[in-house]
Amino acid sequence: MIKICGIIFEHGLDDYGLWEGFALSDTDEEIIQAILAKYDTEGYSVRGSREEIANEWGCEHV
């Protein structure tokens, strides 16, 4: 099962925020997944370990 465990926001030029540590209800999770599914052929995504994702994103610390 896919679970949303965090969200990254872009606030401005080289200014990002990571929001995590929240628990969505099953209903909210389904609603958000349905919204994202509408755009599944747009943009870019990567899948891997936490370290691989951080490296892809360009983070120096995991």
NORJO-V652387 format. One record per residue. N is the residue number from 1. PSI is psi in whole degrees, 0 to 359 (none if undefined). OMEGA is omega as a letter, one per 20 degrees, with the letter a starting at -180 (NA if undefined). D_FIRST is the distance of its C-alpha to the first C-alpha in Angstrom with 2 decimals. Layout:
n:N psi:PSI omega:OMEGA d_first:D_FIRST
n:N psi:PSI omega:OMEGA d_first:D_FIRST
//
This chain:
n:1 psi:137 omega:r d_first:0.00
n:2 psi:135 omega:r d_first:3.79
n:3 psi:134 omega:r d_first:6.38
n:4 psi:119 omega:a d_first:10.04
n:5 psi:355 omega:r d_first:12.09
n:6 psi:161 omega:a d_first:15.34
n:7 psi:136 omega:r d_first:17.50
n:8 psi:129 omega:r d_first:20.55
n:9 psi:143 omega:r d_first:23.62
n:10 psi:117 omega:a d_first:26.74
n:11 psi:335 omega:a d_first:29.80
n:12 psi:194 omega:a d_first:32.49
n:13 psi:116 omega:r d_first:33.86
n:14 psi:38 omega:a d_first:32.14
n:15 psi:104 omega:a d_first:30.91
n:16 psi:154 omega:r d_first:27.19
n:17 psi:141 omega:r d_first:25.32
n:18 psi:124 omega:r d_first:21.98
n:19 psi:118 omega:r d_first:20.59
n:20 psi:175 omega:r d_first:18.16
n:21 psi:21 omega:r d_first:18.19
n:22 psi:160 omega:r d_first:17.34
n:23 psi:117 omega:r d_first:15.07
n:24 psi:147 omega:r d_first:14.11
n:25 psi:161 omega:r d_first:14.40
n:26 psi:320 omega:a d_first:11.83
n:27 psi:313 omega:r d_first:14.43
n:28 psi:320 omega:r d_first:14.89
n:29 psi:315 omega:r d_first:11.27
n:30 psi:320 omega:r d_first:11.45
n:31 psi:313 omega:a d_first:14.89
n:32 psi:318 omega:r d_first:14.17
n:33 psi:322 omega:r d_first:11.41
n:34 psi:319 omega:r d_first:14.13
n:35 psi:313 omega:a d_first:16.74
n:36 psi:326 omega:r d_first:15.14
n:37 psi:332 omega:r d_first:14.60
n:38 psi:339 omega:a d_first:18.37
n:39 psi:22 omega:a d_first:19.07
n:40 psi:347 omega:r d_first:16.76
n:41 psi:8 omega:r d_first:19.98
n:42 psi:157 omega:r d_first:21.70
n:43 psi:208 omega:a d_first:21.91
n:44 psi:140 omega:r d_first:20.47
n:45 psi:160 omega:r d_first:17.31
n:46 psi:147 omega:r d_first:16.86
n:47 psi:139 omega:r d_first:14.21
n:48 psi:196 omega:r d_first:15.27
n:49 psi:169 omega:r d_first:16.11
n:50 psi:318 omega:r d_first:17.23
n:51 psi:317 omega:r d_first:20.74
n:52 psi:319 omega:r d_first:20.20
n:53 psi:316 omega:r d_first:18.76
n:54 psi:318 omega:r d_first:21.73
n:55 psi:319 omega:r d_first:24.13
n:56 psi:320 omega:a d_first:23.02
n:57 psi:336 omega:r d_first:23.43
n:58 psi:19 omega:r d_first:26.77
n:59 psi:142 omega:r d_first:26.32
n:60 psi:333 omega:a d_first:28.91
n:61 psi:140 omega:r d_first:27.17
n:62 psi:none omega:NA d_first:23.66
//
